[in-house]
């Protein structure tokens, strides 16, 4: 005997992973063919500060913003 599974309406249901209302933003960084030296500097800075690619760029942007605008960001 075959059982028929009815499709239930999923309106109003929230999945377990839907607790974060903010969406993450991603931006790409593109390099020209002649900019390999920047990638080398990035890897040296990542080793020095023990950060990943994303963390390094966030730290450097905050540092530059603090110098430029004189505001302290945490």
N, C-alpha and C positions, 0 to 999 in steps of 0.2 A: 504494500500500500504506500503510495507516494504522499508525502506531506508537502503542502504548499506553504512557503514562507511568505508572509505578507510584508510588504515594505511599510515600515512605520515612518511617520512624518518626523523629521528631526528638528522641526522648528522649536526654538526656545531652548534647545539643549546646548550646553556649552561643553566643548571637549576639555579634557584634563590639561592640555597645553595652552589653553586660551586665557590664561590668567594675566598675561602681559598685554596691556592695552596699547602701549607704545610700539610702533614698528621700528625696527632697526634700519639705519640708513647706511648705505654703502656707496663709496666713491672709488673710482679706479684712478690709478696714477699711471700715466703713459710716459715712456722714455723713448727718445730718439736713438738711432743706432750709435751716435757718437757720445752718448751719455752713460757709458759703462762705468766711468769713474764715480758717478753718483751712486750707483748700486754698490760699488766697493766701499764707499764712505758709509753708506747705510749699514752694511754688514759689520763694519768696524764699530760703529756707534751702538748697534744692537748688542754686540758682545760687551762693550764697555759698560753700558747701562743695564745690561741683563734684561732687555725688553724684546718683545717681538716686533714685527713690522708695524702693526697697528698701534701698539703702545708707544713706540718710538715717535711716530708721527703726531700722536696726540700730545705727547710731552713737548715736542719741539714747537708745535703750534701754540700751546699754552705759554711756553717760555717767550716766544716771539711776541705774542699778544700782550704779555705782561710788560715787556720792554717797550713796546710801541705805545700802548695805551695807559700804562702805569696802574693797571688794576690787578689785584691779586685774585687769581682763580685757584680754587681747590679742586 
